[in-house]
């Protein structure tokens, strides 16, 4: 591929979250393990699982969001998609399998 290249080369941005699956039956904790706040955090389920609707959240470093997800055989039938924005306005998506 030829053409102009961007003079800015960004380093990889690691996903700032950790999912705790052992929080209880059908209860999951999404924790911001990053160094900066994340804004507009939303959760979407793809597949057969069910979870209550929630409004977008801001998570400061160390803060958690509790998620209740139910369904049969989540590992085979459901994927959680986490969407968030950095303070720069960049949007990110992270797919989580069960």
PyMOL commands that set and color helices and strands:
alter all, ss='L'
color gray80, all
select helices_A, chain A and resi 74-77
alter helices_A, ss='H'
color red, helices_A
select strands_A, chain A and resi 17-20+27-32+38-47+50-51+57-59+64-70+78-85+91-97
alter strands_A, ss='S'
color yellow, strands_A
deselect
rebuild
show_as cartoon
